[in-house]
Amino acid sequence: QVQLVESGGGLVQAGGSLRLSCAASGRTNSILVMGWFRQAPGKEREFVADITWISGSTVYDDSVKGRFTISRDNAKNTLYLQMNSLKPEDTAVYYCAARRGSDRSYGYWGQGTQVTVSS
């Protein structure tokens, strides 16, 4: 089992920045990939970015490229999402997720953290 706890959400004005954190615990040595997803009111959950835990290889959705940076600290078992140049359309609940090497999809999710960007 892997447990994930997000933190760092809040209210920010458009153009501002926030950094989200996700602390992983449990069987973290089984993690292959970790990612960030978000869900805005009335919309489907969508992919934001992910990172391969060992190599650090990253993938971003086009909507956040150049503005968001995903990173991880293997020693602290912590995932980060640095969000710059925030827009009102970035408002959502942000979730971190983990996928083990033996799984085809993300099997572990955090509780989510609210990010609100005012115009």
C-alpha positions in Angstrom: 0.0 0.0 0.0 1.0 3.6 -0.7 -0.4 6.6 1.2 -0.4 10.0 -0.4 -1.0 13.4 1.4 -1.1 16.6 -0.6 -0.6 20.1 0.8 0.1 23.6 -0.4 -3.2 24.6 -2.1 -4.8 28.0 -1.5 -6.1 31.2 -3.0 -3.9 33.2 -5.3 -4.4 36.0 -7.8 -4.0 35.4 -11.5 -0.3 35.6 -12.4 0.8 34.3 -9.0 2.5 31.1 -8.0 1.9 28.2 -5.7 3.8 25.0 -4.9 2.0 21.8 -4.1 3.6 19.0 -2.2 2.6 15.3 -2.0 4.2 13.2 0.7 4.3 9.4 0.0 4.5 6.7 2.6 4.2 3.0 2.8 5.6 0.8 0.1 7.2 3.7 -1.8 9.9 1.5 -3.3 7.2 0.0 -5.5 6.4 3.4 -7.2 7.2 3.7 -10.9 5.5 6.9 -11.8 3.8 9.7 -9.8 1.5 12.3 -11.3 -0.7 15.3 -10.7 -4.3 15.5 -11.8 -6.9 18.1 -11.4 -10.7 18.4 -11.4 -12.6 21.6 -11.8 -16.3 21.9 -10.8 -18.5 20.1 -13.3 -15.6 18.8 -15.3 -13.8 15.4 -15.6 -10.6 14.8 -13.8 -7.7 15.7 -16.1 -4.0 14.9 -16.3 -1.6 17.7 -15.5 1.9 16.2 -15.3 3.8 13.1 -14.3 7.3 12.0 -13.5 9.1 8.7 -13.5 10.3 8.2 -10.0 13.8 6.9 -10.7 14.8 8.6 -13.9 13.0 11.9 -13.4 11.6 11.9 -16.9 8.6 14.2 -17.1 5.4 14.6 -19.2 3.1 17.7 -19.2 -0.3 18.5 -20.5 -0.1 21.2 -23.1 -2.2 23.5 -21.0 0.5 23.8 -18.3 3.7 23.5 -20.3 6.1 26.3 -19.6 4.1 27.3 -16.5 4.2 24.2 -14.2 7.1 22.1 -13.1 6.8 18.7 -11.6 9.7 17.4 -9.5 10.4 14.9 -6.8 12.7 14.4 -3.9 13.4 10.7 -3.7 15.1 10.9 -0.3 12.0 12.6 1.2 9.5 10.5 -0.9 7.9 13.8 -1.8 6.4 15.0 -5.1 6.1 18.7 -6.0 4.2 20.8 -8.5 5.5 24.3 -8.9 2.8 26.4 -10.5 3.7 29.8 -12.0 1.7 32.3 -14.1 -1.5 30.9 -12.7 -4.7 31.5 -14.6 -8.4 31.4 -13.4 -8.9 28.3 -15.5 -6.3 26.5 -13.3 -8.8 26.6 -10.5 -9.5 23.0 -9.4 -8.9 20.4 -6.8 -5.4 19.0 -7.4 -4.7 15.3 -6.7 -1.4 13.5 -6.6 -1.4 9.8 -7.7 1.1 6.9 -7.8 1.4 4.0 -10.1 3.4 0.9 -9.2 5.5 -0.9 -11.7 3.2 -3.9 -11.6 0.0 -1.8 -12.4 -1.3 -0.5 -15.6 -3.0 2.5 -14.1 -2.7 4.8 -11.1 -3.8 2.9 -8.1 -3.1 5.3 -5.3 -4.6 8.8 -4.8 -4.3 11.6 -2.3 -7.3 13.4 -0.8 -6.8 16.5 -3.0 -6.0 20.1 -2.3 -8.0 23.1 -3.5 -6.3 25.7 -5.8 -8.3 28.8 -6.5 -7.0 31.5 -8.9 -8.9 34.8 -8.8 -9.0 37.1 -11.7 
